[in-house]
């Protein structure tokens, strides 16, 4: 698990530059957090590098996708299933070379599709084992916090204070008072019992 260091707070001028260059307006609570001298918890935050704005995580949403609205995971379920169904199979190809070429083309399409699942979001925390806490910064879901669990289950799900009810995604301010693991659905990540 990678813990972000505690960087200096961003100035209003730095935030305005980041928003202008990235084509986004950060949610108000996140914006205020980035200016706090002693924030409540450590999160990745934007830093200007020679190549542009970087959050310091081991992976980021491509800059060109950050201004796009963060998509609700339900919005791409059908497209995801269709893409999975089109994965090339060796027995359907004339030879191994044709299979390799078809699979590589499909894999490139798959990677682009995966990148679009986190469009409009930044990484707040690396939770280890390939799990990330995301903040939606654009679109109707801006200001809400999500769990990227694709490392094991290919799902991005809302972090919520009310999974038994509406499962409304937690806001950034709500998330600051909790650990991401506490806001997952009950039993999330537990293996089903094995059958005899």
C-alpha atoms as one frame of an Amber mdcrd trajectory, in Angstrom:
protein
   0.000   0.000   0.000   1.388   3.378  -1.005   0.757   6.211   1.452   0.982
   9.657  -0.100   3.304  12.055   1.671   1.919  15.177   3.281   2.673  17.883
   0.696   2.388  21.620   1.164  -1.137  22.975   0.725  -1.998  24.309  -2.710
  -2.473  28.042  -3.125  -5.537  29.554  -4.756  -3.365  30.439  -7.766  -2.144
  26.833  -8.088  -5.674  25.471  -7.864  -6.924  27.933 -10.462  -4.051  26.949
 -12.773  -4.773  23.235 -12.308  -8.473  23.686 -13.006  -7.772  25.827 -16.068
  -5.191  23.447 -17.542  -7.222  20.316 -16.769 -10.547  21.795 -17.870 -12.315
  20.962 -14.592 -13.706  22.683 -11.513 -12.816  20.697  -8.425 -15.682  19.977
  -5.983 -15.775  22.678  -3.284 -14.960  20.383  -0.336 -11.998  18.832  -2.164
 -10.797  22.270  -3.210 -10.920  23.488   0.405  -9.127  20.336   1.591  -6.269
  20.902  -0.849  -5.654  24.319   0.758  -5.577  23.050   4.363  -2.148  23.251
   6.029  -2.834  20.174   8.202  -5.482  18.063   6.425  -7.529  15.401   8.222
  -6.064  12.514   6.200  -3.443  11.905   3.583  -4.608  11.786  -0.001  -2.928
  12.074  -3.345  -3.151  15.649  -4.563  -2.266  17.372  -7.810   1.287  18.550
  -8.361   2.576  20.373 -11.443   5.292  18.386 -13.229   7.063  19.099 -16.501
   4.566  16.834 -18.313   1.478  18.307 -16.638  -0.560  17.700 -13.500   0.170
  14.466 -11.647  -1.485  13.012  -8.529   1.524  10.939  -7.466  -0.304   7.602
  -7.589   1.151   4.682  -9.527  -1.626   5.197 -12.077  -3.806   8.163 -12.959
  -6.784   8.932 -15.130  -5.355  10.095 -18.479  -5.454  13.922 -18.526  -7.627
  13.989 -21.650 -10.320  11.988 -19.827 -10.393  14.021 -16.611 -12.770  16.671
 -17.984 -15.298  14.013 -19.089 -18.178  13.204 -16.693 -17.459  10.340 -14.302
 -19.733   7.494 -15.488 -21.971   5.648 -13.046 -20.842   1.990 -13.151 -24.357
   0.883 -14.166 -24.038   2.946 -17.359 -21.515   0.632 -19.008 -22.660  -2.827
 -17.829 -24.081  -3.826 -21.219 -21.087  -2.474 -23.166 -18.759  -4.305 -20.772
 -20.593  -7.612 -21.276 -20.550  -7.132 -25.066 -16.817  -6.436 -25.050 -16.167
  -9.507 -22.881 -18.238 -11.635 -25.264 -16.121 -10.449 -28.210 -12.822 -11.595
 -26.690 -11.179 -13.710 -29.411 -10.880 -17.446 -28.839  -8.184 -19.609 -30.379
 -10.676 -22.185 -31.646 -12.487 -19.450 -33.617  -9.345 -18.317 -35.468  -7.697
 -19.883 -38.505  -4.320 -20.177 -36.766  -2.319 -18.968 -33.762  -0.990 -15.905
 -35.603  -4.525 -14.776 -36.452  -5.557 -15.380 -32.842  -2.619 -13.359 -31.475
  -3.378 -10.412 -33.774  -7.096 -10.503 -32.993  -6.477 -10.741 -29.259  -3.981
  -7.857 -29.268  -6.471  -5.626 -31.100  -9.208  -6.621 -28.640  -6.890  -5.993
 -25.678  -6.124  -2.462 -26.904  -9.856  -1.775 -27.132 -10.288  -3.257 -23.649
  -7.597  -0.977 -22.155  -9.241   2.125 -23.648 -12.601   0.965 -22.287 -11.091
   0.455 -18.818  -9.570   3.959 -18.872 -12.993   5.436 -19.643 -14.468   3.802
 -16.515 -12.507   6.278 -14.387 -12.968   9.303 -16.644 -13.648  12.381 -14.545
 -12.105  10.902 -11.382  -8.871  11.289  -9.455  -7.230   8.807  -7.099  -7.488
   9.780  -3.445  -5.808   6.744  -1.907  -4.058   3.523  -2.821  -5.632   0.888
  -0.550  -3.214  -1.892  -1.478  -3.704  -5.034  -3.593  -4.695  -2.909  -6.595
  -7.650  -1.233  -4.820  -8.082   2.548  -5.058 -10.361   5.184  -3.573 -11.587
   7.531  -6.301 -13.144  10.983  -6.181 -15.466  11.952  -9.021 -14.597  15.537
  -9.965 -16.828  16.023 -13.018 -20.381  15.260 -14.091 -23.511  14.626 -11.994
 -21.538  12.456  -9.532 -18.869  15.106  -8.836 -17.900  15.228  -5.173 -18.745
  11.560  -4.487 -16.296   8.818  -3.532 -15.936   5.395  -5.156 -14.039   2.126
  -4.676 -12.070   0.771  -7.616 -12.090  -2.969  -6.981 -11.279  -4.026 -10.530
  -8.142  -5.805  -9.347 -10.281  -8.713  -8.156 -13.889  -8.312  -9.278 -13.830
  -5.888 -12.227 -16.187  -3.560 -10.319 -16.197   0.084  -9.337 -18.710   0.585
  -6.517 -19.887   3.461  -4.385 -18.524   3.963  -0.908 -21.601   4.668   1.194
 -22.838   5.322   4.713 -26.103   3.537   3.843 -25.581   0.297   1.930 -28.663
  -1.200   3.592 -30.806   1.629   2.212 -30.238   3.789  -0.837 -26.474   3.165
  -1.024 -26.053   6.841  -1.871 -22.382   7.447  -2.645 -20.572   9.171   0.217
 -19.452  12.722  -0.363 -15.824  13.711  -0.021 -16.602  15.436   3.311 -18.314
  12.288   4.639 -15.461  10.104   3.463 -12.905  12.221   5.340 -14.440  11.002
   8.630 -14.171   7.306   7.700 -11.789   4.725   6.315 -12.667   3.533   2.801
 -12.891  -0.075   4.007 -15.635   0.954   6.480 -17.799   2.309   3.647 -17.823
  -0.822   1.514 -20.953  -3.006   1.309 -21.142  -5.600   4.116 -19.212  -8.724
   3.174 -17.524  -7.070   0.204 -14.449  -8.975  -0.870 -15.220 -12.052   1.191
 -15.017 -15.322  -0.671 -18.250 -17.294  -0.887 -18.268 -20.457   1.209 -17.025
 -23.490  -0.689 -19.534 -26.185  -1.488 -18.778 -29.755  -0.392
